[in-house]
Amino acid sequence: MIKVSVEINLGYRATNLTTNKRIENVPLDYFKDNLLITGKNNIRRLMFLSHLLDQFHEKAPDIGVLLIKLKSNADLFVYDLDEQYKYGEDSLEIPYFYETEFNERNREHFADYISALFGFHFEMKIVIGNLVRRMKLGEFPSSIVDFLDNLRDYLIKHPYSGEFTESNARSIENMISFFQNDPIIEKTLWISLDLPEWLRQWENGKMICIDLSECELHHQKILVTLILQAVKNLTPVTNSDIPVGVVVLEDVDDVFEKVPHEEYIQRYRMNSDYWSDISTKNYFLTKEQLEEAYGDKNYLMNVQLERAYEDSILDEFHYRDISLITVCMDTSKIYDAFIFHSYIQVYTDRQEV
């Protein structure tokens, strides 16, 4: 059994934002809150993270570590990994939904992140929620394409306005085509009867790497979100004295790029009378109209995904005592929520921070 008195050495002093004190040897229970590692020098970030994970391996060997690689896998030799899973290999299965119980909170979270990942209209969360209320645990289709087929059919059978239904049916069909045209990601997102092997090993205290470094950015956003959802849903609330598991997100600058809210507002204001008039007449703007109004075809994905991380991932990791270590080059370019949720911050470009 791991003792609460165990300390993890950071290698140099960092700032604990809850006390505003400098620390070097960090009590293990501090890692129940998130850690942010940032700095422009790749080598320094790598060596610090390697040192940190070595400390976990040595002093807390029963705590599983999941390392998610996003930029490069050339440095994996510095980590003492038990297993590596690479995107495109049959061994990597990432469930688009995994749950041990299915309550209203879980349904809401599921609707939030599915709507965000696929860039559906805001009100599609209600449609998704209504559909999954009709499903019992274990009745979800194995294939993400089959789930989207069910969602499209449900929307058509239970229509809102004609324009809303047509617009969102097109969005769903576009996502079905996206997965059908990319058999690797369709095969990867699968619900099986058994727990995915990587998740089982993490639960059993192993150090695991999921290598997504060769994925396109859009694929990474989908896969990382679903990986974190699976980890969160596997882990019950236990009120542990120490972290029950560690998840490391390495090189997140692009995947969690800060949403340009000010630019969106400026673009909308340029034709605000026009868009306000349409919204008044129709009671809403369609997906296509929203994307045009804010000047970004990924607008709905961006704003919803940012909120999903704040509400249904970062907060939930905290409740479940999952230690989240986020590594980036520049904190000013990532979601603010990662900064606000990280009570220990390490700036590797400085000798003292």
C-alpha positions, 0 to 999 in steps of 0.5 A, a space after each residue: 500500500 502506498 503511504 500518504 507521506 510519499 513525496 515526489 521530487 520535481 527536480 527544482 522548485 515550482 509554485 503551488 498556486 493554492 499556497 503561493 509557496 515554492 516547492 520541490 518535494 511535493 506530497 503525493 496527495 498534492 497530485 490529486 490536483 492537476 499539474 501544468 508543465 510548460 516551456 518553449 524548450 522541448 528537451 527541458 519539458 521532456 526531461 522534466 516529465 521523464 524525471 517526474 514519471 520515474 518518480 511515480 514509477 519508483 515511489 507509487 508503482 501501484 498508480 497507473 500512468 497513461 501517457 498520451 503522445 500527440 506530437 512525436 513518438 521519437 522520445 518514448 525510449 526515455 519512459 519506462 513503459 509497460 505497454 504502448 498502443 499506437 493509432 491504427 493497430 488492432 490492439 487500440 480500441 477506444 469506446 465512444 461510450 463506456 459506462 458502468 452505470 447510466 444515470 442522468 448526469 452521465 447522459 448529459 455528459 455524453 450528449 455534451 461531448 458527442 455534440 461538441 466532437 461532431 460540431 452539431 447544433 447546440 440543441 442537438 444535445 436535447 435530441 441526443 439526450 432523448 435518444 439515449 434515455 430510450 437505451 439501457 446500459 449495454 444497448 448502445 450500438 457497437 459501431 459509432 456509425 450505427 449510433 449516428 444512423 440511429 441518431 439521424 433516424 430518431 431526429 427524422 421521426 421526432 422532428 423539430 422545425 423542418 429547417 432544423 431537422 434538415 440541417 442537422 440530418 445533413 450534419 449527421 450524414 456528413 459525420 457518417 461519411 467521415 467515418 465510413 471514408 476512414 476505416 481506421 478511426 471507425 474501427 478504433 471507435 468501438 464498444 466491446 463487451 470487455 474493458 479495453 486492454 489499455 484501460 484495464 492495464 492503467 486501472 491495474 497500475 501499469 504505465 501505458 502510452 497511447 501514441 496518436 502522434 501520426 493522427 490528423 488534428 481533428 482525429 486527435 481531438 476526437 480520440 483524446 476526448 473519448 479516451 478521457 471520457 473512458 478514464 473518467 467513467 471507469 473511475 468511481 468517486 472514492 475520496 482517496 487520500 492520494 491520486 488513484 491514477 495519472 493521465 499525461 497529455 503531452 504537447 496539447 498546444 494544438 488539440 486544446 487551442 484557445 477558442 478565439 471568442 473575441 474574433 467570433 464576437 467581432 465577426 458576428 457584430 459586422 452583420 448583427 442586424 442581419 443575423 438577429 433578424 433571421 434568429 428572431 423570425 426562425 427562433 434560431 440560427 441553423 448550424 450553417 448559419 452559425 458557422 457563417 455568422 461567426 466565420 468559422 466552419 468549426 465554430 460549433 465544435 470549438 465552443 462546445 468542446 471547450 465547455 465540455 472539458 471544463 464541465 465534464 472532464 476537468 471537474 470530474 477528474 478532480 472529483 475522482 482524484 485522477 491526476 491530470 498532467 498537462 504539457 504544452 509549449 505556451 499556456 496563453 494558447 490553450 484552454 484557460 480551464 487547464 490553467 485554472 485547474 492546475 494548482 501546481 505549475 512548472 515553467 521549465 524555461 526558468 530555473 526557479 518558478 
